[in-house]
Amino acid sequence: MPSGITSDYVSPLWARPFFIIIVVAAVTAFKIWLAGATNLVADEAYYAMWAEYLQPGYFDHPPMVALFIAGGQALGMEGEFGVRLFAVGAGALVPLLLYRMAVALFADARVGALAAIWSLFTPSSALGLFLTTPDAPSILFWTLALWAVAELAQSRHPRWWYAVGLFAGLGVLSKYTNLFFGAGLVLWILIRPARWGYLTQRQLWLGGLLAGLVVAPHLLWSAANDWPSFTLQFGRSADLIDGQGPPANLGEFLASQVLIVGPFLFVLIVLGYGLHLLHRWRMDREGTSLLVWSSLPILVYFLVHAAGSRAEANWTQPVWPALTLLGAWTAVTIADSRGFRALGQILIGGRTIAGIALVGLIYAQASLPQVRVAGTDRTDELHGWEAAAARIDELAESQNASWIGVSGSYGLTGLVRFYVGGGEGRLVLPVDDGARYGFLPKLDLPGGPALLVVDADADRAPQLPASLANRARLIEIVSRDWGGEPRDFYAVFRVEDGALAPARR
């Protein structure tokens, strides 16, 4: 329990469980509406293709994102909402886990309430736990594994190691980034001799074995298929070592991390690291220890990576809920400190208001075409595909096309397949990048001409494969419109019978 709080302390109304449940339910209800009212982005549509053909692994990532999508669809949810159901559910569960972790680690509901509310109102949660990409299950299972460790630290029951192992394994099946959780857990144990006793508990080792068993089907599939996702993802680390990767972007990466949680919370997190290292005498330092040391390996690695090669903003996504909890603890600690109460209240109020405003702007941009930030807004990807798909389907009908091929972009392939070929729609297949689509079965194509859809640019003619020279004719440039303005363009060609073939691995 933080200093200055007696056993008679009663949590304020805003920190009580029923209030947090109401806030989480309200935000989740809005996400449910938005999930069905907006189109899929390119990556989501690509992963929706995976869900049609479940297997233990894919070219890009482990299989959990496909299982998330298939799970929503198995519950009878159709369209975009079916694709996003489990991601939205994860977005509701994570703040509740943070609340419980705060009670277990700090015995202070105020820390949990702030962490829960703040986690709802960060760009990381607004998009990372709404769009169904590998980040959504990665965030969920990292947080679940950390929650299990918090319960272990509070209860001292070694059986919690089984839950840690299960959730850690499911995290690796979501994204290889979650391997850093294991590294952080080992660091947390080793950094203090008082925790070395965990290493003598058989449940810890059995939990590790359970994690290995969870990941084993993916490893076996990868070994049988020449390790495609390992080669793709870990190849970035190899590029960093040999200096052959893309240019470094340390400044851009740091700026993106500030934006992904908001400036107020970022400052509180940095202060939290400092308070943990300086306040050795505090009773609650043991609670912050788990948050600090478990998050350190992933942060250090990607800072080094960004200094030598390119690192993307979302690569650190799974650790931010835990760091939000650290930031909340920092704010409460400052507010409880003699002489700093006003500063603490300003930080708490400022972060809450700024978070709601920032996420409100994101959701407004996703919902209203009138709200625009020139040059930086990408939320228009969530709109316009129904009309574009309807026009492509009309062209296929008018040209008597037996099937539709898509070239050049896995995202475009997924979008055309979802919106034109979904359900009882037309057959839609990729025509290049065969290694990426090894999960698709080989099909006997129907006879007749085909359509080919490729990304286009309004300022120059689209490029076709040399094999289609004189065998393809441009029919139309179709645009995807949002807010009365064209956002993207797609060239649609009519290709002679037999001239176009689907991609083969």
N, C-alpha and C positions, 0 to 999 in steps of 0.2 A: 504494500500500500504506500503511495507517495507520501513524503513528509508533509506534515501540516494537516493531514486528514485523520480524524479520530475514528474509533469504532462506531461512534454515533452518526457518522457522516451519512447523509441521504442524498442519492443522486438527484440532480435537478430533473425537471420534467423532460427536457429535451434529450437527456441521456438514458431514459428508461427504455426497456425493450419494446414496449408497445408503440412508442413514438418512432423508433427506428424502423420497425416493421411497416408502419404506415408510410414513412418516407420511401422505403425500398419498394413497397407495393405501388405507390404512385408513379415513381420513375419507371418501374417495370411495365406498368400499364401503358405508359406513353411509348416505351420501346416496342411493345407488342403491336400497337397501332402503326408505328412507323415501319416496323418490319414488314407488314403487309401492304403498306401504302407506297413503298419505294421499290425500285428495281434492284436486282443483284448487281454488284460491281464485278469486274472481269474475273478477279481471282475466285470469288464465290461461285460463279458459274462454272469455272474450270473444276473446282472441287466437287461441285454437284455432279459432274461427269464421273468422278471417282465413285461416288455413292451408288451409281448405277451398277458398278461391277466391283464389289468389295473384295479386297485381297489384303494380305499382311503388309504390303508396302507399295510405294509408287516411285516414280522417277524423281520427284522433288522432295517428298517428305514421308514420314511414317503415316500410318493409316487413320489416326484418331479423328482428324477433321472429316474424313469420309464417314466414319461411324457416327459422328455428331449429326451430320446431315441425314444419313439413312435412319437414325433414331427418330428424328423429327417427322420424317415422312412415314415411318412405320406406325406412328401414332395417328395417322390419318390426316396430318397437316399438309396441305398442298401449296404449290407456288413458293413465293419468296418466304412466307412465314414458316413453311415446313423446313426450308433450308436453314433458317435462323433461329428456330425454336430453342435448341439446346444452348446456343450462344447467349440468347436473352436470359435463359434460365441460369446460366453461369453468372451473368451479370447481377442477378438477384442474390445468388448464394454467396458470392465473394464478400460483399459488405457485412453479411451476417456472420461469416467466419471471422472477419476482422474484429467484430464486436466481441465475440466469444474469446478470441485470442487475447484481447486487451484485458478482459476479466481474469483470464488464466495467468497472464504474465505480470499484470500490474495491479490487479484487484481494484480497478478504477473504471467505472462505466463511462465516465466522461471521455477518457482516451478512446474507448471503443466506439462511442457515439460519433465523435469527431472523425475517426478513421473511416467508419461506415459511410457517413454522409459525404466526407471529402472524396472517398473513392468513387462514389456515384458521379461526382461532378469534377472529373478530370477528363481531358481528351482521351487518355489511354483507355478509360472505362467506357466512355461515350461511344467510341468506335471499336476498340479492341474486344469489348464484350457486347457487341451488337452485330457486327459483320462476322460471318462464319469463315474465318481463316484459321490456320494452325495456331495463331496467337490465342484464340478463345480457349480451347482446351488446355493449352500450355499455361495460361494464367490460372485457370481453375485448379489444375492438379498441383501446380507449385504451391498455391495457397492452401489447398487441402493438406498437402504433405507438411507444410509449416505448421498448420493448425494441429496436426497430430503430434508434432514434436512439442508444441506448447502444452498440450494436454499431458504428454509424458513428463515434461519438466515440472508441471504442477502436481500431478498425482503420484509420480514415481512408479507407476505401474508399467513394467517392461512390455506388457502386451501391446502397448501403443506402437512398438516398433513394427508390428505387422501392418498397421495402417500406414505408417510412414513408407514402408517398402512398397505396398500396393500403389499408393498415390504417386510415389516417385517413379515407379515403373510406368504407370499410365501417362505421367508427364513426358517421359522419354518417347513413348508412342505418339505423343502429340507433336513434339519438336525436339530436336537434338540439343537445343539450348538448355533444356531442363537437366542435362547432365551436370550443369553448374550447380544445381541444387545439392547433388551428392557431394561435390567438392566443398561447398559452403558448410554442409552439415559436418563433414569430417573436420574442417577448420574449427568450427564451433566447439567440437568435442576436445580437440587437441590443445586449444588455446588456453585452457584452464585445467590444471591437474585434478581438481575436484570432480571433473566430468570424465576422467579417464576410466572410472568404474563402469561406464556404459559399455566399454569395449569388452568387458568380461561377461556381459549378459548374452546368453545364447539367442534371445529373442532378436537382438540387433542383427546378428548374423543370419538368422532365419528370415528376418525382414529383408535383408539384402538379397538372399536367395529368392524370395518371393518376387522382388523387383526384377531379378534376372529371368525368372520364369515368365513374367508378364511380357518382357521384351523378346523372349526367345523366338516366338513365331516370326517376328519381323527380322531378326538376325538370320534365321534359316532361309527365309525368302530372299533376303539381300544377298546371302552367299550364293544362292542358286541363280541369281540374276546379275552377277558381276558388280554388286554393291553400288547401284546407281545413285541413290540419294546420299549415301555416305560420300561418294566421289564428288558429287555436286556441292554438298554443304561443307564438308571438311576440306575440300579443295581451296576454299577461301583462306583457311588457315595456312595451307601450304603456299599459297600465293603470297601471303604476308611474310612468311619465312624467307622465301627466295626472292622477294622484292618484285614479283611479276604481276602483282594485282593492280587494280585501278588506283588512281591518285588518292592520297590520304585526305580525310575530311574532318579532322579533329574539331575545328571550330564549329563547323556546321553540325557535327554530331552532338557537341555539348549544347548548342543552342536548341537542337531538337529535343534533348532530354529536359531542358527547362520548360519548353512549350508543352511537352507531353503530360506534365503534371501541373504546370502553372508556376509562375515565378515565386509566389508566396510559399507554396508547399515545398518547392525546391530548396529555398533558403532554410526552411524549418528542418528539412532532412539533413542538410549539411550541418546545421547547428546540432542536430541530434547525434551525429557522429562525434562531433567535438565534445558534447556533454557526456557522452558515454565514456570516452577515453579519459576525460578529466575528472569526472565525479566518481572516483573509485570507492568512496565511502558510502555511497547511497545504496539503500536496500533494493531499489528497483533496477540497479545496474544489471542484475542477472537477467531481467526481462529484456532489456535493450541488447544484451549480448547476443541473443539468438538472432535478432533482426539485423544487427550490424555485421556479424561474421558470416552469416549464411548468404548475405547479399554481396559480400566483398568480391569473391572470385569472378562473378559475371561482370561486375562493374569495372574491375581492374582489367580484365581481358579485353573488353570492348573499347575501353579507353586506349589501350595499347594498339588494338587493331585499327582504330580510327586514326592513330598517329602514323601508321605505316601503310594503310590501305583503306578502302572505303567501308564504312559501317553504316547500316541503315538504322533509322530511328526506332523501329519496332523491335529490334533484336533484344532489347533489354526489357520488353513488356512484362514478362512474368514476375519480375522482382518488385514492380512498383506498388502493388497492394501492400506488401510487407513494409516498404519504405514509407507509404502513406501512414501506416500505424506508427512508425518511428517519428514521423513529423507531428502526428497528433500528440504523442507523448511529450515531445519537445515543447509544443505550445502549452500544454497543461502544466508542465514543469516550470516554465517561465511564469505563467499566471499565478502559480502557487508560491513563487519565490518572493521573499520580502524585498520590497522596493521595486519589483518588476511587474506587479499585477496589471498595471495599466498597459504596459507593453504587451503582455501576454493576451489581454483582451483585444487589443488592436490586431494582433497577429491572427487570433482566432476569428474575429469578425471579418477582417480583411480577406483571409483565405476563403472563408465560406462565401462571402459575397462575390469575390473574384471568380471562384470556381463555378458558382451558379451562372454568373454572367457569361463566362467563356463557353461553358457547355450549352447554355441557352442559345448563344450565337451559332454554335455548330449545328444544333438541331433546327434552328430557324433557317440556316442555309440549306439544310437537307430537305426542308419542307416547303420553303417559299422561294419561288424564282426571283422575287423582287429584291431579296437580300443577297448582295454580291460583294466579294472582295477581289478586285481585279487582279488577275495574274496568279493568285495563290489558292483560289477556291477550287477544290476537286469534288465537292459534294454533288455537283451536277452529274457525276457518274451514276447517281442513284435514280435517274429519270430518263425517260424518252425511248426506252427499248420496245415498248408495246407497239408504238406507231412504226418504228423502223422495222421491226420484225414482221408486222402486218404487210408492209410494202414489199419486203423481200419475198414473203409468201405469195403475194399477188403476182410478182414477176415470175416466180417458179411455175405458177399456174398458167400464166399467159405463154410461157415458153415450153410448156409440156415437159418440164424438167423432172427426171425420175429421181434425182437426189441432189443434195447441195454439198459442195466441198468448201472448205475454209482454209485459207493459207496465211501464214506469216505471224500469227499471234495466238497463243494458247487461250488468252482471255477472250478474244473474238470468237474462237472456236466454241468455247463454253457458252458464250452469250447466244450465238446463233442456234446452237443445239438446244439450249434451254427454252428460248422464246419462239423459235421457228419449228424446231424438231421435237419439242416436249410433248408428252402424252402420246396421242395418236397422230402427231404431226409428221412432217416429212423426214426422211432419212438424212441426217447431217453428219459428216465425217471430216476429220482433218486430212489434208493432202500432203503435208510435209512434217518434219520433225518427228519421225516415226518412233524414236526411242522413248519419247515422252508419253506415247499413247499405247504402250505395250499391253495395257489392261483391256483394251477394246478387242472384242472377238472378230475374227475374220468373217466377212459376209460376202455372199454372192450378190453383186450389184444388179439392180434391174436394168434392162436395156433402155436406150433412149438418151437424149442430150442431158447435160447436167448444168447446174449453175455453179459458179465459183465466186465466192465473196472474199475480198481482200481489203485491208485498211487502205484508205485513200487520203490524199492531201488535196485541199481545195486549190492549191497553187501549181500542182504538177500532175502529170499523168501517172496512174498506178503502174507498178512494175509487175510483169507476169513472168513465170518460169519460161526459159527458152524453149522447152519442149512443147509449149502451147502456142508458139508463134504460128500465125495464120490459121489456128484452130479454135480460137476464142474471140468472141466479139463483145465489146462493151455494150451493155444494155442500158445501164443507168447508174448514176451516183446517188446513193441513198444517204440521207443525213439522219442523225439522231438529234432531235431538238429538245430543248428545255428552256422554259421561259420565253418562248417565241424566237429563240435564237438557235442556229445550228451549232452543235458541240463537237461532233465527230462525223466523218464521212467514210462511206464504204462503197467500193466499186463492185458492181455485180456484172459478171460476164456470163454469156451463154457459151458452153463448150460442146463441141461435137461429140456424138456418141462414141464412147471408147477412148477418148483422148485424155480423160481425167481418171486418176486412180487414187484410192485412199492411201494414207501413209501406212507403211509396214515397218515393223522393227527389224 
